[in-house]
Amino acid sequence: MPVALADIQEIVQRSEHLQAAMRQNNFQPSGVKVFDRRFKITDVAEMVGRTPHAIRAAEDRGDLPTPELDGNNRRTGYSMREVNDMRNVMNTRPWRSRSTDSPVVLAVQNFKGGVGKSTTSCTLAQYLAMKGYRVLLVDCDSQASTTQVFGISPDVDLTQDDTLHPFFAGERDNLRYAVRDTYWDGIKLIPSNLTLYSSEYVLASRVASEGAELFFSLRKGLADLQDDFDVIIIDPPPALGMISLNVLYGANAVIVPMPPAMLDFASTIQFFTMVKEVMESIARYSDQAAALSYNFIKILVNRKKAQITDTSRASGPQDAILDLARQFYGDYMMDSVVYDSAEIEAAAALGKTVLDLDGPLSSPKTYRRALGSIKEFGDEVIGLIEATWPSRQAKQARKTASA
C-alpha cells in the first residue's frame, strides 16, 4: 500500500503517544526525573575525604543531620545532595580558586555521529559532580540526547526560546536565561531541541553581515557564566557547521571520542584535518582565531570490547587499531579506555547512564567493570583539569617540598 502524508501524520501521532508512555515509565509520578541513588557511608567517606568514624562523630555532635533509618534501624544511605552538604560542612569541596583558576570549558567533539559524544558528556558531567565539582552541561546538538538524559523532553518541555537559539540570533545578550537546574545536584544544563538547528542558518547570515567575530559568540556567552562553575562541558552536533565552530572556538580543552574501528579511526583523522583547515581560514579574518589555543586535546578510545585472552576470538582488530593510534598520536591519547558494556547499553535503553543506577541491570560483575572503566576515565580527566589550575600546581609543589 502507498504511504501518503496522512499516514506519516498518523505515525507522528503514534510516536507522540509512545514518547508519553516511555516518559511515564521512566519518570516519577510527578513527571519529574529524580536521582534516587543512595550512597553507603564507606562510599561517602571516600567521596568526601573523611573517614566513616569522622562522619559519624560529626552526626553525633549535630554538625551533620542524622541520616534516615529503615524499619530495621539501619541507615538508608546518603543522597547526592546530602553528600555535597557534608562536603560544605567539612570544607572538602574541590572547587577551583576563583582568584587564580579559570574554569575548563571542555568540548567532547567529533564530526562523526554515533561515536558516543552524548554518553561521554553526560557520564563525565555526572562523575565530576559526584566528585564535588560545579558542572555546566551545554547541549548544542539539535538531536538533544543529552537534554533527554537529564529528564527533559525536548519537544514537549521546551520551546526554541529555552535553547541557545535566542543568544545565537542576537535576541539575548547573555546565556543566563537558558541555564536550568537538573535532577543531579551539582549539574546545571543549557538544553536543546530540534529547533536549535535553525541557528545554523541564523549564524551563517549574521557572519556574512557582521563578520567572523560571530564564531566567538558561545565563548563570550560562557565567559559570563564562568564564575559559577569549575567545569563546562559542551556536547556539540555531529557535523562541521556554524554551531560546531562556535563550540571549537568556545572551548579551551577538547576530548575526541574514537571507537576502535577503521571507519571511526578515519573519521578522527578527517576531523583534525577539517579543524585545521577551517581554523586556518578563519584566522585570516580574526585575531581571536589566530591566538586560539587549548589547555589539552585528548583522544579517548571508547566502546572497545574488553581484552580477550583467547586469540581465536575477535578482539584482535580493535587492539591493533588502538596500538596504531597510540603509536602515531602518542601523548594525545588518553591512557584510560571506556569499554563497551552491556550495563552501559542497558542504562541507555532506560534513558540513563550507569552512574544513575543504584545497582546492576545485567550482572554485578558487568556493573562493577563498567563503573571501574568510568572511574579511570573520570579520574584521568580530573588530573588534566586540575593541571590547568595554578592553585593545584602550587599545592602540589608545597606537598612535594615538604615530603
C-alpha positions as CSV (number, residue, x, y, z in Angstrom):
1,M,0.0,0.0,0.0
2,P,1.3,3.5,-0.7
3,V,2.2,5.7,2.2
4,A,0.8,9.2,1.9
5,L,1.1,12.4,4.1
6,A,-1.9,11.3,6.2
7,D,-0.1,8.1,7.1
8,I,3.0,10.0,8.1
9,Q,0.9,12.2,10.3
10,E,-0.5,9.1,11.9
11,I,3.0,7.8,12.5
12,V,3.9,11.1,14.2
13,Q,0.8,10.8,16.5
14,R,1.7,7.2,17.4
15,S,5.3,8.4,18.1
16,E,4.0,11.1,20.5
17,H,1.9,8.5,22.3
18,L,4.9,6.2,22.6
19,Q,7.0,9.1,23.9
20,A,4.4,9.8,26.6
21,A,4.3,6.2,27.6
22,M,8.1,5.9,27.9
23,R,8.2,9.1,29.9
24,Q,5.5,7.7,32.3
25,N,7.5,4.5,32.8
26,N,10.9,6.2,33.4
27,F,9.9,9.2,35.5
28,Q,8.5,9.7,39.0
29,P,4.7,10.0,39.3
30,S,5.2,13.8,39.3
31,G,6.6,13.6,35.8
32,V,10.0,14.8,37.1
33,K,13.2,12.8,36.8
34,V,15.0,12.4,40.2
35,F,18.3,10.9,41.2
36,D,17.3,8.4,43.9
37,R,20.6,6.6,44.2
38,R,21.8,6.3,47.8
39,F,25.5,6.0,48.8
40,K,26.8,3.8,51.6
41,I,28.9,5.5,54.3
42,T,32.1,3.8,53.0
43,D,31.5,5.3,49.6
44,V,30.6,8.7,51.1
45,A,33.8,8.7,53.2
46,E,35.9,8.3,50.0
47,M,33.8,11.0,48.2
48,V,34.1,13.5,51.0
49,G,37.6,12.7,52.0
50,R,36.9,11.9,55.6
51,T,36.7,8.6,57.5
52,P,33.4,6.9,58.4
53,H,34.3,7.5,62.0
54,A,34.7,11.2,61.4
55,I,31.3,11.4,59.6
56,R,29.5,9.6,62.4
57,A,31.2,11.8,65.0
58,A,30.0,14.9,63.2
59,E,26.5,13.5,63.1
60,D,26.7,12.8,66.9
61,R,27.8,16.3,67.6
62,G,25.0,17.7,65.5
63,D,27.3,19.2,62.8
64,L,25.6,16.9,60.3
65,P,22.0,15.8,60.2
66,T,21.2,12.3,61.4
67,P,20.7,10.0,58.4
68,E,17.4,8.4,57.7
69,L,16.9,4.9,59.1
70,D,14.9,2.0,57.6
71,G,12.5,-0.3,59.5
72,N,15.4,-2.3,60.9
73,N,17.1,0.8,62.2
74,R,19.7,0.8,59.5
75,R,21.0,3.7,57.5
76,T,19.3,4.0,54.2
77,G,22.3,5.7,52.7
78,Y,23.0,9.3,51.7
79,S,21.7,11.3,48.7
80,M,23.9,13.3,46.4
81,R,22.7,16.5,48.0
82,E,23.5,15.2,51.5
83,V,27.0,14.2,50.3
84,N,27.6,17.8,49.0
85,D,26.1,19.3,52.2
86,M,28.7,17.2,54.0
87,R,31.5,18.5,51.8
88,N,30.3,22.0,52.6
89,V,30.4,21.4,56.4
90,M,33.8,19.6,56.3
91,N,35.3,22.1,53.8
92,T,36.3,19.4,51.3
93,R,34.8,20.8,48.1
94,P,37.4,20.5,45.2
95,W,36.3,23.8,43.7
96,R,38.9,25.9,41.8
97,S,40.3,29.1,43.2
98,R,38.3,32.0,41.8
99,S,41.4,34.2,42.1
100,T,43.8,32.1,40.1
101,D,42.0,29.3,38.3
102,S,39.9,29.6,35.2
103,P,37.1,27.0,34.5
104,V,37.8,24.3,32.0
105,V,35.5,24.5,29.0
106,L,35.6,21.0,27.6
107,A,34.2,20.1,24.2
108,V,33.5,16.4,23.6
109,Q,33.9,16.7,19.8
110,N,34.0,14.5,16.7
111,F,32.1,15.3,13.5
112,K,31.1,11.6,13.1
113,G,27.7,10.6,14.6
114,G,27.4,7.5,16.7
115,V,30.8,7.7,18.4
116,G,29.4,8.3,21.9
117,K,29.7,12.1,22.4
118,S,26.5,12.5,24.3
119,T,27.1,9.4,26.5
120,T,30.6,10.6,27.2
121,S,29.4,14.2,28.0
122,C,26.7,13.1,30.4
123,T,28.7,10.4,32.2
124,L,31.7,12.7,32.6
125,A,29.4,15.5,33.9
126,Q,27.9,13.1,36.5
127,Y,31.2,11.8,37.6
128,L,32.6,15.3,38.1
129,A,29.5,16.2,40.1
130,M,29.9,13.1,42.2
131,K,33.4,14.3,43.0
132,G,32.0,17.7,44.1
133,Y,32.8,19.9,41.1
134,R,30.3,22.5,39.9
135,V,29.4,21.5,36.3
136,L,27.5,23.2,33.5
137,L,26.5,20.9,30.6
138,V,25.7,22.7,27.4
139,D,23.7,20.7,24.8
140,C,24.5,22.2,21.3
141,D,23.0,19.2,19.4
142,S,19.5,19.6,18.0
143,Q,19.0,15.8,18.5
144,A,19.0,16.7,22.2
145,S,20.1,13.3,23.5
146,T,21.9,15.0,26.5
147,T,18.8,17.0,27.3
148,Q,16.7,13.8,27.3
149,V,19.1,12.0,29.6
150,F,18.6,14.8,32.1
151,G,14.9,14.3,32.3
152,I,13.7,17.0,29.8
153,S,11.5,16.0,26.8
154,P,12.9,18.4,24.2
155,D,9.8,18.8,22.1
156,V,7.3,18.8,25.0
157,D,9.0,20.7,27.8
158,L,11.0,23.2,25.7
159,T,10.5,25.9,23.1
160,Q,13.1,27.5,20.9
161,D,13.4,30.3,23.5
162,D,14.7,27.8,26.1
163,T,17.7,26.8,23.9
164,L,20.8,28.6,22.7
165,H,19.0,29.9,19.7
166,P,17.9,33.4,21.1
167,F,21.5,34.0,22.0
168,F,22.9,32.9,18.6
169,A,20.2,35.0,16.9
170,G,21.3,38.1,18.9
171,E,18.0,38.3,20.7
172,R,19.7,37.8,24.1
173,D,23.0,39.3,25.3
174,N,23.9,36.6,27.8
175,L,23.1,32.9,28.5
176,R,21.7,33.1,32.0
177,Y,18.1,32.8,30.7
178,A,18.9,29.2,29.4
179,V,20.6,27.8,32.5
180,R,18.4,25.4,34.5
181,D,18.8,23.1,37.4
182,T,18.8,19.3,36.9
183,Y,17.9,16.3,39.0
184,W,21.6,15.8,39.6
185,D,22.9,18.0,42.5
186,G,25.9,19.9,41.1
187,I,24.9,19.9,37.4
188,K,23.2,22.7,35.6
189,L,22.1,22.4,32.0
190,I,21.6,24.5,28.9
191,P,19.1,22.3,27.0
192,S,18.4,21.8,23.3
193,N,15.7,20.7,21.0
194,L,15.1,20.3,17.2
195,T,14.6,24.0,16.7
196,L,18.2,24.7,17.6
197,Y,19.2,23.6,14.1
198,S,17.8,26.8,12.6
199,S,20.7,28.6,14.4
200,E,23.0,27.2,11.8
201,Y,21.3,29.4,9.2
202,V,20.9,32.4,11.5
203,L,24.6,32.3,12.4
204,A,25.7,32.0,8.8
205,S,23.6,35.0,7.9
206,R,25.0,37.0,10.8
207,V,28.6,36.1,10.0
208,A,28.0,37.3,6.4
209,S,26.8,40.7,7.6
210,E,28.7,41.2,10.9
211,G,31.9,39.3,10.4
212,A,34.0,36.4,11.7
213,E,33.8,37.5,15.3
214,L,30.4,35.7,15.4
215,F,32.3,32.5,15.6
216,F,33.2,33.5,19.2
217,S,29.6,34.1,20.3
218,L,29.5,31.0,22.5
219,R,32.9,31.8,24.1
220,K,31.6,35.2,25.1
221,G,28.3,33.8,26.4
222,L,30.1,31.2,28.5
223,A,32.6,33.7,29.9
224,D,29.6,35.5,31.6
225,L,28.8,32.2,33.4
226,Q,32.3,31.1,34.4
227,D,32.2,32.3,38.0
228,D,29.5,29.8,38.9
229,F,31.3,26.7,37.6
230,D,34.5,24.7,37.7
231,V,33.9,22.8,34.5
232,I,31.7,23.5,31.5
233,I,31.1,20.5,29.2
234,I,29.8,21.1,25.7
235,D,28.1,18.4,23.7
236,P,28.2,19.6,20.0
237,P,26.4,18.5,16.9
238,P,27.9,15.6,14.8
239,A,28.8,17.8,11.9
240,L,31.0,20.7,10.9
241,G,28.8,23.8,10.9
242,M,28.4,27.1,12.5
243,I,27.4,25.7,15.9
244,S,30.4,23.3,15.8
245,L,32.8,26.1,15.0
246,N,31.3,28.1,17.9
247,V,32.0,25.1,20.1
248,L,35.6,24.7,18.9
249,Y,36.2,28.4,19.5
250,G,34.3,28.4,22.8
251,A,36.3,25.6,24.3
252,N,39.7,25.6,26.0
253,A,40.0,21.8,26.0
254,V,38.9,19.0,23.7
255,I,38.2,15.3,24.1
256,V,37.7,13.4,20.9
257,P,35.8,10.1,21.4
258,M,37.0,7.4,18.9
259,P,35.7,3.8,18.9
260,P,38.5,1.4,17.7
261,A,37.1,0.7,14.3
262,M,38.7,1.6,11.0
263,L,35.9,4.0,9.9
264,D,35.9,5.8,13.2
265,F,39.7,6.0,13.1
266,A,39.5,7.5,9.6
267,S,36.8,10.0,10.7
268,T,39.0,11.1,13.5
269,I,41.8,11.8,11.1
270,Q,39.4,13.8,8.9
271,F,38.2,15.7,12.0
272,F,41.6,17.0,12.8
273,T,42.3,17.8,9.1
274,M,39.0,19.8,8.7
275,V,39.5,21.6,12.0
276,K,43.0,22.7,10.9
277,E,41.8,23.9,7.5
278,V,38.8,25.8,8.9
279,M,40.7,27.4,11.7
280,E,43.5,28.5,9.4
281,S,40.9,30.0,7.1
282,I,39.1,32.0,9.8
283,A,42.4,33.1,11.4
284,R,43.0,35.3,8.4
285,Y,40.0,37.4,9.4
286,S,40.1,37.2,13.2
287,D,42.9,38.0,15.7
288,Q,41.0,35.9,18.2
289,A,41.1,32.8,16.0
290,A,44.8,33.3,15.3
291,A,45.5,33.3,19.0
292,L,43.3,30.4,19.9
293,S,44.9,27.5,21.9
294,Y,43.7,24.7,24.1
295,N,44.8,23.5,27.5
296,F,44.7,20.0,26.2
297,I,43.4,17.9,23.3
298,K,43.0,14.2,24.1
299,I,41.7,11.2,22.0
300,L,39.5,8.8,24.1
301,V,39.1,5.3,22.8
302,N,35.6,4.2,23.8
303,R,33.3,1.4,23.0
304,K,36.2,-1.0,22.9
305,K,35.5,-4.7,23.6
306,A,37.4,-6.0,26.6
307,Q,40.7,-7.7,26.1
308,I,40.1,-11.4,25.4
309,T,42.9,-13.8,26.2
310,D,41.5,-16.4,23.6
311,T,43.2,-15.2,20.4
312,S,40.7,-17.1,18.3
313,R,38.0,-14.6,19.3
314,A,37.7,-11.2,17.7
315,S,39.2,-8.6,19.9
316,G,42.4,-8.5,17.8
317,P,41.4,-5.9,15.2
318,Q,40.4,-3.4,17.9
319,D,43.6,-3.9,19.8
320,A,45.6,-3.4,16.5
321,I,43.8,-0.1,15.8
322,L,44.4,1.0,19.4
323,D,48.1,0.2,19.2
324,L,48.3,2.0,15.9
325,A,46.6,5.1,17.3
326,R,48.9,5.1,20.3
327,Q,51.9,4.8,18.0
328,F,51.1,7.8,16.0
329,Y,49.1,10.0,18.3
330,G,51.3,9.4,21.3
331,D,50.7,11.8,24.2
332,Y,47.5,13.0,22.6
333,M,45.9,9.6,23.5
334,M,44.2,9.2,26.9
335,D,45.6,6.4,29.0
336,S,42.2,5.2,30.0
337,V,39.8,3.4,27.7
338,V,36.0,3.3,28.1
339,Y,35.0,-0.3,27.3
340,D,31.9,-1.5,25.6
341,S,29.4,-2.8,28.2
342,A,26.1,-4.4,28.4
343,E,25.5,-2.3,31.5
344,I,26.0,0.9,29.6
345,E,23.6,-0.2,26.9
346,A,21.0,-1.3,29.4
347,A,21.1,2.0,31.2
348,A,20.9,3.9,27.9
349,A,17.8,1.9,27.0
350,L,16.2,3.5,30.0
351,G,17.4,7.0,29.2
352,K,20.1,6.8,31.9
353,T,23.8,6.4,32.4
354,V,25.5,3.8,34.6
355,L,26.1,6.4,37.3
356,D,22.3,6.9,37.5
357,L,21.9,3.3,38.6
358,D,21.6,2.1,42.2
359,G,22.7,-1.4,41.2
360,P,23.3,-3.7,38.3
361,L,20.8,-4.1,35.4
362,S,22.7,-7.1,33.9
363,S,25.1,-8.7,36.4
364,P,27.1,-7.4,39.4
365,K,30.4,-8.2,37.6
366,T,29.4,-6.3,34.5
367,Y,28.2,-3.4,36.6
368,R,31.4,-3.2,38.6
369,R,33.5,-3.4,35.4
370,A,31.6,-0.5,33.8
371,L,32.0,1.6,37.0
372,G,35.7,0.9,37.0
373,S,36.1,1.9,33.4
374,I,34.2,5.2,34.0
375,K,36.3,5.9,37.2
376,E,39.6,5.5,35.3
377,F,38.4,7.9,32.6
378,G,36.9,10.4,35.0
379,D,40.0,10.4,37.3
380,E,42.3,11.0,34.3
381,V,40.1,13.9,33.1
382,I,40.2,15.4,36.7
383,G,44.0,15.2,36.5
384,L,44.0,17.0,33.2
385,I,41.6,19.7,34.5
386,E,43.5,20.3,37.8
387,A,46.8,20.5,36.0
388,T,45.5,23.7,34.4
389,W,44.7,25.3,37.8
390,P,47.7,27.2,39.3
391,S,46.3,26.8,42.8
392,R,46.5,23.0,42.4
393,Q,50.0,23.2,41.0
394,A,51.1,25.4,43.9
395,K,49.5,23.0,46.4
396,Q,51.3,20.0,44.8
397,A,54.6,21.9,44.8
398,R,54.2,22.6,48.6
399,K,53.4,18.9,49.2
400,T,56.4,17.8,47.2
401,A,58.7,20.3,49.0
402,S,57.6,19.0,52.5
403,A,57.9,15.4,51.6
